[in-house]
Amino acid sequence: MVSVLLIGIFTRLTDVVLLLGRPRLLRPYLGLWREEFRHTPYRARRTFEVIRALKASGQRFRELIYGETPLLTAILAFQRAGVGHGSRLVDLGAGRGRVLLAARWLGAEARGIELIADHVTRVEPLLARAGARLQVGDATQEDLENPTHVFTNWLALEPATKARLIERFRTCRPGTRFITVTRPIEAKDFVRLSRHWMLFTWGIESVWIHEYQPGQG
Ligand SMILES: C[S@@+](CC[C@H](N)C(=O)[O-])C[C@H]1O[C@@H](n2cnc3c(N)ncnc32)[C@H](O)[C@@H]1O
């Protein structure tokens, strides 16, 4: 528990140092922080809206377990996946959208899809100021024809939800890169390019990079 607290402090400090030279991103980042203090995303509540969203997506409450990717971790992972100017990154299950700031830091277009509307409405205007879009939606239904890179921190998803998400991944263009946290994509046509051990607030975790190559893998 103490180690989680210390990692949390360390990653936030590195995030802020990274953003010091980018005021356009620093202000929204600090805004996300403020919203977190006002209303924590880490304690999911069974509100009417949450139950309705879960019913519509066919998911369980425990799939909403919240965790965020530190900015530096996301930047390093995205760099390794080739994200940069001209890239279009989508975060599926984007939470409060911190990862989108990492994509913007690298000069990419950034869009996040989040099932829980409360996360989105709290921070969407802040992210818009950084040039990132956060939208309410079910990742397993999302239109994925446009992105060059898809990120998902899917550690809490049940196998059935992951399977539906992977079917959605197949609607992407060949050559689209996928960055997943904890577990790789275990399905034909998704060629594993690399695995990296990276720092998350709860400890060291695997990040996997794949490329969609239909008929190849
Ligand atoms: C572990 S958090 C990751 C947040 C962010 N991507 C990051 O890494 O910092 C996972 C998020 O996925 C959301 N989620 C779960 N199922 C979803 C679905 N079907 N569509 C969109 N978002 C979903 C949860 O509400 C939660 O906010």
The ligand as an SDF file (V2000), in Angstrom:
LIG
                    3D

 27 29  0  0  0  0  0  0  0  0999 V2000
   -8.3190    0.8510  -16.0940 C   0  0  0  0  0  0  0  0  0  0  0  0
   -9.2380    2.2810  -16.6350 S   0  0  0  0  0  0  0  0  0  0  0  0
   -8.0630    2.9220  -17.8240 C   0  0  0  0  0  0  0  0  0  0  0  0
   -8.0940    4.4280  -18.0020 C   0  0  0  0  0  0  0  0  0  0  0  0
   -7.0970    4.9590  -19.0440 C   0  0  0  0  0  0  0  0  0  0  0  0
   -7.2130    4.2620  -20.3010 N   0  0  0  0  0  0  0  0  0  0  0  0
   -5.6660    4.8600  -18.5710 C   0  0  0  0  0  0  0  0  0  0  0  0
   -5.0070    3.8580  -18.8740 O   0  0  0  0  0  0  0  0  0  0  0  0
   -5.2030    5.7740  -17.9020 O   0  0  0  0  0  0  0  0  0  0  0  0
  -10.4460    1.4400  -17.6910 C   0  0  0  0  0  0  0  0  0  0  0  0
  -11.6460    2.2890  -18.0870 C   0  0  0  0  0  0  0  0  0  0  0  0
  -12.3920    1.5560  -19.0680 O   0  0  0  0  0  0  0  0  0  0  0  0
  -13.7540    1.8860  -18.9380 C   0  0  0  0  0  0  0  0  0  0  0  0
  -14.5570    0.8740  -19.6540 N   0  0  0  0  0  0  0  0  0  0  0  0
  -14.8920   -0.3770  -19.2690 C   0  0  0  0  0  0  0  0  0  0  0  0
  -15.6160   -0.9740  -20.2340 N   0  0  0  0  0  0  0  0  0  0  0  0
  -15.7580   -0.0910  -21.2530 C   0  0  0  0  0  0  0  0  0  0  0  0
  -16.4100   -0.1170  -22.5210 C   0  0  0  0  0  0  0  0  0  0  0  0
  -17.0980   -1.1960  -22.9440 N   0  0  0  0  0  0  0  0  0  0  0  0
  -16.3360    0.9710  -23.3070 N   0  0  0  0  0  0  0  0  0  0  0  0
  -15.6680    2.0830  -22.9030 C   0  0  0  0  0  0  0  0  0  0  0  0
  -15.0420    2.1740  -21.7040 N   0  0  0  0  0  0  0  0  0  0  0  0
  -15.0740    1.0970  -20.8870 C   0  0  0  0  0  0  0  0  0  0  0  0
  -13.9470    1.9230  -17.4240 C   0  0  0  0  0  0  0  0  0  0  0  0
  -15.1050    2.6660  -17.0560 O   0  0  0  0  0  0  0  0  0  0  0  0
  -12.6280    2.5870  -16.9700 C   0  0  0  0  0  0  0  0  0  0  0  0
  -12.7960    3.9830  -16.8700 O   0  0  0  0  0  0  0  0  0  0  0  0
  1  2  1  0
  2  3  1  0
  2 10  1  0
  3  4  1  0
  4  5  1  0
  5  6  1  0
  5  7  1  0
  7  8  2  0
  7  9  1  0
 10 11  1  0
 11 12  1  0
 11 26  1  0
 12 13  1  0
 13 14  1  0
 13 24  1  0
 14 15  1  0
 14 23  1  0
 15 16  2  0
 16 17  1  0
 17 18  1  0
 17 23  2  0
 18 19  1  0
 18 20  2  0
 20 21  1  0
 21 22  2  0
 22 23  1  0
 24 25  1  0
 24 26  1  0
 26 27  1  0
M  CHG  2   2   1   9  -1
M  END
$$$$
